[in-house]
């Protein structure tokens, strides 16, 4: 723990702590803001630069002589986009039991583009290690939802063992008389205060949610992004690739040595007619008369294989430590069976399962606040957040043939609902069962109608069948 100002504390993972039941003073509030800006922002900025291809190699001092390639291999962006697509490429299902409240919930989710914003929250969590979901009242006094970057917002938790949210701070910096100052709002469960010009207003607005209207989403308890553990390897790979590019360019500029050969000369200058420098020649006409004339390219020892092995090793380590498989790996094509793919995706699957548990916890807390005003849901459903169902589906290639085979083998051992849940193309087993029963009833009805239309002598006698 580190003391910020007054009673403010910051944990090692950058979580802000404050005594339960107290409100922050002006000094304590701006102390937290300064800490977020001075100590956490550098990491956030570095991670975003890696994602945006602004790597360290670009800041290396340029060479005065020779090729000077500065190449960026943006694996951080590839890792984030691949992992986030795997986790939320298929939007999760958020639902209540079927009824009017669930219909209203689905309408609200669509209205606020919830899943698009959840996707951005997930991407920010992959990059920064955390992100924030924020609910608010829009101009029409409707419940809105958006995401906020941790570069301009944070949540303060109380000092109890449960670490419940105490306040949410959203701010931005602006220039005032050649000085940068923060302005924004601090949200408690019952009040909202505005601050600006290094002053905290004493007037406040009522918080209609009666809860802190923001929830932190995070990748893990350490608040590490998906590529935090491989940043040094990424920088090493950029350096190796750049050096490789320099070497290739150097060999492209190799000089041709002409030994013991006399070229035609310009009568006026006495120099060879061919521009030696422009055409990259080493011209050595006067050598030992006993030696034979020779024309050859000057080369240096080739370390290509060593470089390739080094580059390949760095790439493999980055994917392995980040726990995101490389789909371009030849082993994917060689082992394309469903079981082989499962093993390939197992590390990322375990990583995503942990993230899913964190996100489910945060989503439930978010909807507790969303439902509190009874705008999205009925008054009787105020506490329905406890009954919400969250279904996440991993976005991977489906081996439908194997799934159907497994379902057939399990027939008679498990219920029909469980059998249908084994099929990846069946989204709702209950609906599928209803549809099957409906089709059976329709088939029975068609048979009865066809039987009734037959002559009496063709109709079977039930007593005789007995």
Secondary structure, DSSP 4 states (H G I P E B T S, - for coil): -EE-STT-EE-TTS-EEE-TT----HHHHHHHHHHIIIIIHHHHHHHHHHHTT--GGGGSPPPSSS--------HHHHHHHHHHHHHHSSPPEEE-SSSHHHHHHHHHHHHTTHHHHHHHHHHHHHHHSEEEEEEEE-TTS-EEEEEE-TTSEEEEEESSTT--EEEEEEEEEEEETTEEEEEEEEE-SSEEEEEETTEEEEEEEE-TTSS-SEEEEESSTT---TTGGGHHHHHHHHHHHHHHHHHHHHHHTPPEEEES-PPPB-TTT-SBSS-TTTTTEEEE--S-TTSPPEEEE------HHHHHHHHHHHHHHHHHHHT---TTSHHHHH--SHHHHHHHHHHHHHHHHHHHHHHHHHHHHHHHHHHHTSSSS-GGGTTGGGG-EEE--------HHHHHHHHHHTBTTB-HHHHHHTSTT-S-HHHHHHHHHHHHHHHHHHHHHHHHTS-GGGSPPHHHH-
